[in-house]
């Protein structure tokens, strides 16, 4: 095989392959602790394409020759795994699966198999970078089947590669490519089938897109794969049922979360269900518990803010204005320093405006605009509230200025266009 390889690709490429083989053995011996070596090994078979590229277009006789070379009682797992990687590059997943299974049979090293999985995962992320969503989807199915057939290919849930893969998935969404974010989470789920966090993140993506049926399905799967994280799953699932208007299911799920440490989130859902059913005293009790009890799943600030927000408006509807303003100000303080703080301050302004305290409302809206981070997508909503307050207080020029800002964000906003048409002829 060695003579044949030298004859096919030349002496120097063969020497490079030998060097990479030595580095791979060294990396296994030292436990792959150095980042630079892990990175190098992660790209060994890509970098050595000078040696294996001709193999990716082998004819049938050459494939049989290669398989004979790596087969036998003491077959070399590295060659099986390299053949599998070649087949992944060719998108021949049936042959890749066969090669990877043979490689697993020939080695006891889970680390070697997991490094192979990382390489395949990187290939999937590259497809997403290229916006090849269909190719990424096919690779996800292949990975899921591979991890199911040979669990040693699966990655540990709490490993650094898993964390980085989840972060990469999130970054796709942060860049505005929500489809790539969805596919990236599915890739991670395929390789970490016991990692509930991946399921919950994908469920959150579906929830934010109002794809509630899919969100609920993913949350149920997350609850099933990791019983240690059920409190998060039950809380998310209860919120999804609530968004769908499935109040009884939402309440039952939230009550299930409470004994597991559901705390603020579970009480928040139960409060909202009670409020929607007209039991305001019970709702207030649940909301107050939500402000006091922590959740093992985190997100307590969001739950406490929502609880104080709801308590504030309930007090407002009872004409208890001082209590309402107190609750709403506490809500804004809970979100202090976060991206949600401007919106929380804006709600304080809304409460003042509902009481025709326009100057106070304007002050809160202006404060909210100062707090808004650059590029914040909801800043137009604050500009709109400020424009309405200026209009109602007789400050037409300033209202026109703010309405024009809103039109810059929402050029098809007919309601704002009508307000401008009314105000501009008067100037």
VMD Tcl script that draws the C-alpha trace (Angstrom):
set ca {
  {0.00 0.00 0.00}
  {2.84 2.40 0.89}
  {4.62 1.91 -2.45}
  {1.33 2.30 -4.31}
  {0.55 5.52 -2.41}
  {4.01 7.00 -3.12}
  {3.62 6.13 -6.78}
  {0.15 7.77 -6.92}
  {0.86 11.02 -5.08}
  {4.63 11.42 -4.92}
  {7.29 11.28 -2.23}
  {6.70 14.64 -0.50}
  {2.92 14.27 -0.04}
  {3.57 10.78 1.36}
  {6.09 12.24 3.79}
  {3.51 14.82 4.86}
  {0.99 12.06 5.55}
  {3.58 10.24 7.65}
  {4.24 13.43 9.64}
  {0.54 13.87 10.35}
  {0.29 10.24 11.46}
  {3.14 10.77 13.94}
  {1.45 13.95 15.25}
  {-1.82 12.08 15.65}
  {-0.16 9.34 17.69}
  {1.63 11.97 19.78}
  {-1.65 13.80 20.35}
  {-3.32 10.66 21.64}
  {-0.36 9.93 23.94}
  {-0.46 13.38 25.59}
  {-4.24 13.45 25.83}
  {-4.77 16.28 23.30}
  {-4.39 18.93 25.98}
  {-2.84 21.64 23.81}
  {-5.29 23.72 21.82}
  {-2.97 24.12 18.86}
  {-2.53 20.36 18.53}
  {-6.26 19.70 18.85}
  {-6.88 22.25 16.13}
  {-4.20 20.70 13.94}
  {-5.54 17.20 14.39}
  {-9.04 18.42 13.69}
  {-7.81 19.40 10.24}
  {-5.32 16.58 9.64}
  {-7.35 14.79 7.02}
  {-8.37 18.04 5.35}
  {-4.78 19.29 5.31}
  {-3.57 15.98 3.96}
  {-5.90 16.27 0.99}
  {-2.81 16.16 -1.23}
  {-2.53 12.55 -0.17}
  {-6.13 11.41 -0.12}
  {-7.90 13.57 -2.71}
  {-7.23 11.01 -5.49}
  {-8.87 8.37 -3.27}
  {-12.15 10.33 -3.24}
  {-12.52 9.59 -6.94}
  {-11.29 5.99 -6.78}
  {-12.81 3.44 -9.09}
  {-14.34 0.24 -7.73}
  {-11.15 -1.82 -8.01}
  {-9.21 0.83 -6.09}
  {-11.87 0.99 -3.37}
  {-11.64 -2.78 -2.94}
  {-7.84 -2.50 -2.75}
  {-8.11 0.22 -0.07}
  {-10.59 -1.83 1.94}
  {-8.34 -4.89 1.77}
  {-5.48 -2.74 3.03}
  {-7.39 -1.62 6.11}
  {-9.25 -4.86 6.76}
  {-8.09 -7.96 8.53}
  {-7.90 -9.15 12.08}
  {-5.66 -6.21 13.10}
  {-7.13 -3.51 10.84}
  {-5.93 0.04 11.30}
  {-8.81 2.17 12.66}
  {-7.21 5.40 11.44}
  {-7.49 4.21 7.86}
  {-11.12 3.20 8.32}
  {-11.90 6.60 9.80}
  {-10.02 8.44 7.05}
  {-11.96 6.50 4.43}
  {-15.16 7.46 6.25}
  {-14.20 11.13 6.16}
  {-13.53 10.89 2.44}
  {-16.98 9.40 1.94}
  {-18.51 12.23 4.01}
  {-16.83 14.74 1.70}
  {-18.32 12.83 -1.23}
  {-21.71 12.87 0.60}
  {-21.78 9.07 0.27}
  {-23.20 8.54 3.74}
  {-23.97 4.85 3.35}
  {-20.30 4.08 2.64}
  {-19.20 6.56 5.33}
  {-21.37 4.82 7.90}
  {-19.89 1.44 7.01}
  {-16.34 2.78 7.27}
  {-16.98 4.52 10.61}
  {-18.57 1.40 12.08}
  {-15.54 -0.65 10.99}
  {-13.27 1.98 12.53}
  {-15.18 1.77 15.81}
  {-14.85 -2.02 15.81}
  {-11.10 -1.71 15.35}
  {-10.42 0.66 18.28}
  {-11.21 0.97 21.97}
  {-10.47 4.70 21.95}
  {-13.59 6.81 22.38}
  {-11.45 9.94 22.01}
  {-10.47 8.95 18.49}
  {-14.11 8.41 17.53}
  {-15.21 11.68 19.12}
  {-12.51 13.56 17.21}
  {-13.97 12.08 14.05}
  {-17.41 13.26 15.15}
  {-16.04 16.77 15.69}
  {-14.63 16.77 12.20}
  {-17.99 15.72 10.74}
  {-19.74 18.37 12.86}
  {-17.33 20.96 11.45}
  {-18.27 19.82 7.95}
  {-21.92 20.42 8.79}
  {-21.20 23.90 10.12}
  {-19.28 24.62 6.93}
  {-22.37 23.67 4.94}
  {-24.35 26.19 7.00}
  {-21.73 28.87 6.40}
  {-22.22 28.17 2.70}
  {-26.04 28.22 3.22}
  {-26.22 24.63 1.95}
  {-29.12 23.81 4.25}
  {-30.20 20.63 2.50}
  {-26.68 19.19 2.68}
  {-26.52 20.07 6.37}
  {-29.85 18.35 6.94}
  {-28.66 15.14 5.27}
  {-25.50 15.19 7.35}
  {-27.57 15.63 10.52}
  {-29.56 12.47 9.74}
  {-26.29 10.61 9.13}
  {-24.82 11.79 12.46}
  {-27.94 10.86 14.42}
  {-27.94 7.34 12.94}
  {-24.19 6.99 13.58}
  {-24.43 8.05 17.25}
  {-27.37 5.69 17.72}
  {-25.56 2.74 16.14}
  {-22.26 3.41 17.95}
  {-22.74 5.55 21.10}
  {-19.00 6.16 21.40}
  {-19.29 8.64 18.53}
  {-21.61 10.78 20.65}
  {-20.10 13.82 22.39}
  {-20.44 14.42 26.15}
  {-23.08 17.01 26.96}
  {-20.83 19.08 29.23}
  {-17.77 19.03 26.96}
  {-16.08 22.14 25.64}
  {-16.76 21.17 21.97}
  {-20.48 20.89 22.75}
  {-20.50 24.33 24.40}
  {-18.66 25.84 21.44}
  {-21.06 24.16 18.99}
  {-24.06 25.59 20.86}
  {-22.41 29.01 20.84}
  {-21.82 28.71 17.09}
  {-25.47 27.82 16.56}
  {-26.53 30.88 18.56}
  {-24.20 33.08 16.51}
  {-26.02 32.11 13.29}
  {-29.22 33.53 14.77}
  {-27.40 36.60 16.07}
  {-26.24 37.19 12.50}
  {-29.85 36.95 11.30}
  {-29.71 33.48 9.74}
  {-32.42 31.73 11.76}
  {-32.60 28.75 9.43}
  {-28.87 28.11 9.92}
  {-29.36 28.46 13.69}
  {-32.12 25.84 13.58}
  {-30.02 23.43 11.51}
  {-26.99 23.99 13.75}
  {-28.94 23.05 16.88}
  {-30.16 19.93 15.11}
  {-26.55 19.03 14.31}
  {-25.60 19.31 17.98}
  {-28.65 17.29 19.02}
  {-27.60 14.52 16.63}
  {-24.17 14.22 18.26}
  {-25.23 14.93 21.86}
  {-28.52 13.03 22.11}
  {-28.50 13.30 25.93}
  {-27.97 17.07 26.06}
  {-31.25 18.73 27.02}
  {-29.78 22.22 26.57}
  {-29.66 21.80 22.79}
  {-33.32 20.78 22.73}
  {-34.34 23.71 24.92}
  {-32.44 26.21 22.79}
  {-34.09 24.91 19.64}
  {-37.45 25.02 21.41}
  {-36.80 28.64 22.35}
  {-36.03 29.44 18.72}
  {-39.33 27.89 17.64}
  {-41.18 29.69 20.45}
  {-39.82 33.09 19.41}
  {-40.99 32.36 15.86}
  {-44.45 31.44 17.24}
  {-43.99 27.86 16.01}
  {-45.55 26.62 19.20}
  {-46.37 23.05 18.15}
  {-42.75 22.41 17.17}
  {-41.52 24.13 20.34}
  {-43.71 21.92 22.53}
  {-42.52 18.79 20.73}
  {-38.85 19.68 21.22}
  {-39.38 20.57 24.88}
  {-41.02 17.18 25.49}
  {-38.00 15.50 23.86}
  {-35.65 17.51 26.07}
  {-37.51 16.46 29.20}
  {-37.23 12.82 28.10}
  {-33.47 12.80 27.44}
  {-32.23 14.41 30.67}
  {-34.26 14.01 33.84}
  {-31.84 16.32 35.71}
  {-33.05 19.28 33.65}
  {-36.77 18.58 33.75}
  {-37.47 21.75 35.73}
  {-36.32 23.81 32.74}
  {-38.26 21.68 30.29}
  {-41.47 21.81 32.30}
  {-41.16 25.57 32.70}
  {-40.58 26.12 28.97}
  {-43.34 23.68 28.04}
  {-45.81 25.37 30.39}
  {-45.03 28.75 28.82}
  {-45.58 27.28 25.36}
  {-48.95 25.82 26.33}
  {-49.86 29.21 27.78}
  {-48.97 30.95 24.50}
  {-51.23 28.46 22.68}
  {-54.11 29.15 25.03}
  {-54.01 25.62 26.44}
  {-54.56 26.90 29.97}
  {-55.30 23.64 31.78}
  {-52.24 21.94 30.28}
  {-50.11 24.98 31.11}
  {-51.25 24.94 34.74}
  {-50.72 21.19 35.10}
  {-47.22 21.39 33.62}
  {-46.27 24.35 35.82}
  {-47.52 22.51 38.92}
  {-45.34 19.56 37.90}
  {-42.31 21.88 37.81}
  {-42.84 23.33 41.28}
  {-41.58 20.33 43.32}
  {-38.46 20.21 41.13}
  {-37.53 23.83 41.86}
  {-39.67 25.56 39.23}
  {-39.89 28.64 41.44}
  {-40.37 31.92 39.62}
  {-41.17 30.53 36.17}
  {-43.78 28.02 37.33}
  {-45.48 30.56 39.60}
  {-45.48 33.08 36.77}
  {-47.34 30.68 34.47}
  {-49.81 29.77 37.21}
  {-50.40 33.46 37.90}
  {-51.10 34.21 34.27}
  {-53.47 31.23 33.96}
  {-55.38 32.41 37.06}
  {-55.51 35.96 35.69}
  {-56.90 34.81 32.36}
  {-59.51 32.71 34.17}
  {-60.58 35.77 36.18}
  {-59.27 34.66 39.59}
  {-57.33 37.87 40.29}
  {-56.66 37.20 43.97}
  {-55.05 33.84 43.19}
  {-53.17 35.42 40.29}
  {-51.76 38.09 42.59}
  {-50.67 35.40 45.06}
  {-48.81 33.45 42.35}
  {-47.17 36.61 40.96}
  {-45.95 37.59 44.41}
  {-44.45 34.12 44.83}
  {-42.76 34.51 41.46}
  {-41.01 37.66 42.71}
  {-39.70 35.82 45.79}
  {-38.81 32.28 44.72}
  {-35.78 31.46 42.62}
  {-35.88 28.87 39.87}
  {-33.23 26.20 39.49}
  {-33.42 26.83 35.77}
  {-32.39 30.48 35.94}
  {-34.11 33.32 34.05}
  {-35.35 34.61 37.40}
  {-34.90 38.25 36.41}
  {-37.15 37.82 33.40}
  {-39.79 36.00 35.46}
  {-39.64 38.58 38.28}
  {-39.89 41.44 35.78}
  {-42.95 39.88 34.14}
  {-44.54 39.22 37.52}
  {-44.05 42.82 38.69}
  {-45.27 44.05 35.29}
  {-48.50 42.05 35.63}
  {-48.92 43.09 39.26}
  {-48.53 46.71 38.19}
  {-51.24 46.58 35.57}
  {-53.57 44.64 37.86}
  {-53.14 47.38 40.47}
  {-53.70 50.03 37.78}
  {-56.96 48.38 36.76}
  {-58.04 48.52 40.42}
  {-57.27 52.28 40.39}
  {-54.43 51.75 42.88}
  {-52.13 54.06 40.92}
  {-49.36 54.53 43.47}
  {-49.01 50.77 43.95}
  {-49.14 50.28 40.18}
  {-46.29 52.76 39.62}
  {-44.30 51.19 42.43}
  {-44.58 47.71 40.88}
  {-43.75 49.01 37.43}
  {-40.67 50.86 38.69}
  {-39.48 47.74 40.49}
  {-39.96 45.85 37.23}
  {-37.69 48.33 35.42}
  {-35.08 48.07 38.19}
  {-35.06 44.28 37.91}
  {-33.97 44.63 34.28}
  {-31.42 47.38 35.02}
  {-28.30 46.99 32.93}
  {-29.88 44.54 30.50}
  {-31.10 44.96 26.93}
  {-34.69 44.76 28.26}
  {-34.32 47.81 30.53}
  {-35.43 50.39 27.89}
  {-38.66 48.50 27.29}
  {-39.27 48.21 31.03}
  {-38.82 51.98 31.47}
  {-41.12 52.54 28.49}
  {-43.89 50.68 30.32}
  {-43.56 53.11 33.22}
  {-44.17 55.89 30.69}
  {-47.19 54.03 29.35}
  {-48.68 53.97 32.82}
  {-48.20 57.72 33.24}
  {-49.73 58.33 29.82}
  {-52.77 56.23 30.66}
  {-53.33 58.66 33.56}
  {-52.84 61.68 31.24}
  {-49.62 62.60 33.08}
  {-47.99 63.46 29.76}
  {-44.93 65.33 30.99}
  {-43.98 62.43 33.27}
  {-44.62 59.99 30.42}
  {-42.38 62.00 28.07}
  {-39.58 61.97 30.65}
  {-39.78 58.18 30.94}
  {-39.81 57.69 27.16}
  {-36.79 59.98 26.73}
  {-35.01 58.06 29.47}
  {-35.82 54.79 27.71}
  {-34.33 56.09 24.44}
  {-31.10 57.01 26.20}
  {-30.89 53.48 27.61}
  {-31.57 51.77 24.26}
  {-28.43 50.07 22.87}
  {-27.33 50.95 19.31}
  {-29.18 48.96 16.69}
  {-31.85 47.73 19.11}
  {-34.69 46.42 16.93}
  {-37.55 47.62 19.16}
  {-36.40 51.22 19.61}
  {-39.01 52.38 17.10}
  {-41.73 51.36 19.58}
  {-40.39 53.87 22.11}
  {-40.16 56.58 19.45}
  {-43.81 55.90 18.59}
  {-44.92 56.22 22.22}
  {-42.94 59.45 22.56}
  {-44.46 60.82 19.35}
  {-47.99 60.11 20.63}
  {-47.19 61.80 23.95}
  {-45.79 64.87 22.16}
  {-48.91 65.01 19.97}
  {-51.29 64.76 22.93}
  {-49.40 67.50 24.78}
  {-49.58 69.87 21.78}
  {-45.89 69.68 20.82}
  {-46.53 69.14 17.12}
  {-43.03 69.74 15.73}
  {-41.50 67.24 18.10}
  {-44.28 64.75 17.34}
  {-43.59 65.08 13.61}
  {-39.87 64.49 14.22}
  {-40.55 61.30 16.18}
  {-43.15 59.99 13.73}
  {-40.62 60.40 10.91}
  {-38.12 58.39 12.92}
  {-40.73 55.63 13.26}
  {-41.37 55.71 9.49}
  {-37.66 55.10 8.97}
  {-38.04 51.81 10.82}
  {-41.51 50.86 9.55}
  {-42.04 52.59 6.18}
  {-45.35 50.75 5.59}
  {-46.90 51.95 8.85}
  {-50.19 53.46 7.65}
  {-51.30 54.63 11.10}
  {-48.15 56.73 11.49}
  {-48.52 58.06 7.95}
  {-52.03 59.25 8.79}
  {-50.75 61.05 11.91}
  {-48.10 62.80 9.83}
  {-50.68 63.81 7.23}
  {-52.78 65.40 9.99}
  {-49.90 67.23 11.65}
  {-47.81 68.49 8.72}
  {-50.52 70.69 7.02}
  {-50.86 72.49 10.35}
  {-47.20 73.58 10.39}
}
mol new
graphics top color blue
foreach p $ca { graphics top sphere $p radius 0.5 }
foreach p [lrange $ca 0 end-1] q [lrange $ca 1 end] { graphics top cylinder $p $q radius 0.2 }
display resetview
